[in-house]
């Protein structure tokens, strides 16, 4: 049974990465269409292109905070926090951008 639990964790991890990528890519493509495309006369950004752009920017800017002490959270707690961040951060940015784009 430990193997099935581990396998379930791996499948859940891959699923949240896929969901987060698509959701964040969608939000980036919408924000791009509201702000970047009209301002710089650029074409719209597809969701797939937005995901690729996020991968490149993340690769170039990723860092590890070595000063942060390790937490003693369980895997379930960490997974729950990751899901919350994966949903809420893009949702907040999309909501804020939606309001701001009316002032352009």
WOCOR-V76512 format. One record per pair of residues at least 4 apart in sequence whose ideal C-beta (glycine too) atoms are under 8 Angstrom apart, sorted by the first residue. I is the first residue (numbers start at 1). GAP is how many residues later the second one is. If there is no record, write none. Layout:
BEGIN
i->I gap->GAP
i->I gap->GAP
END
This chain:
BEGIN
i->1 gap->4
i->2 gap->4
i->3 gap->4
i->4 gap->4
i->5 gap->4
i->6 gap->4
i->7 gap->4
i->8 gap->4
i->9 gap->4
i->9 gap->66
i->9 gap->70
i->10 gap->4
i->11 gap->4
i->12 gap->4
i->12 gap->67
i->13 gap->4
i->13 gap->66
i->14 gap->4
i->15 gap->4
i->16 gap->4
i->16 gap->63
i->16 gap->66
i->16 gap->67
i->16 gap->70
i->17 gap->4
i->18 gap->4
i->19 gap->4
i->19 gap->67
i->20 gap->4
i->20 gap->66
i->21 gap->4
i->21 gap->30
i->21 gap->33
i->22 gap->4
i->22 gap->25
i->22 gap->29
i->23 gap->4
i->23 gap->63
i->23 gap->64
i->23 gap->67
i->24 gap->4
i->24 gap->26
i->24 gap->27
i->24 gap->30
i->24 gap->62
i->24 gap->66
i->25 gap->4
i->25 gap->22
i->25 gap->23
i->25 gap->25
i->25 gap->26
i->25 gap->29
i->26 gap->4
i->26 gap->21
i->26 gap->24
i->26 gap->64
i->27 gap->4
i->27 gap->63
i->27 gap->64
i->27 gap->66
i->27 gap->67
i->28 gap->4
i->28 gap->17
i->28 gap->22
i->28 gap->25
i->28 gap->26
i->29 gap->4
i->29 gap->15
i->29 gap->16
i->29 gap->17
i->29 gap->18
i->29 gap->20
i->29 gap->21
i->30 gap->4
i->30 gap->64
i->30 gap->67
i->31 gap->4
i->31 gap->5
i->31 gap->62
i->31 gap->63
i->31 gap->66
i->32 gap->4
i->32 gap->5
i->32 gap->12
i->32 gap->13
i->32 gap->18
i->33 gap->4
i->33 gap->5
i->33 gap->11
i->33 gap->12
i->34 gap->4
i->34 gap->63
i->34 gap->64
i->34 gap->67
i->34 gap->70
i->35 gap->4
i->35 gap->62
i->35 gap->65
i->35 gap->66
i->35 gap->69
i->36 gap->4
i->36 gap->6
i->36 gap->9
i->37 gap->4
i->37 gap->5
i->37 gap->6
i->37 gap->7
i->37 gap->8
i->38 gap->66
i->45 gap->4
i->45 gap->5
i->45 gap->8
i->46 gap->4
i->47 gap->4
i->48 gap->4
i->49 gap->4
i->50 gap->4
i->51 gap->4
i->52 gap->4
i->53 gap->4
i->54 gap->4
i->55 gap->4
i->56 gap->4
i->57 gap->4
i->58 gap->4
i->71 gap->7
i->73 gap->4
i->73 gap->5
i->73 gap->8
i->74 gap->4
i->75 gap->4
i->76 gap->4
i->77 gap->4
i->78 gap->4
i->79 gap->4
i->80 gap->4
i->81 gap->4
i->82 gap->4
i->83 gap->4
i->84 gap->4
i->85 gap->4
i->86 gap->4
i->87 gap->4
i->88 gap->4
i->89 gap->4
i->90 gap->4
i->91 gap->4
i->92 gap->4
i->93 gap->4
i->94 gap->4
i->95 gap->4
i->96 gap->4
i->97 gap->4
i->98 gap->4
i->99 gap->4
i->100 gap->4
END
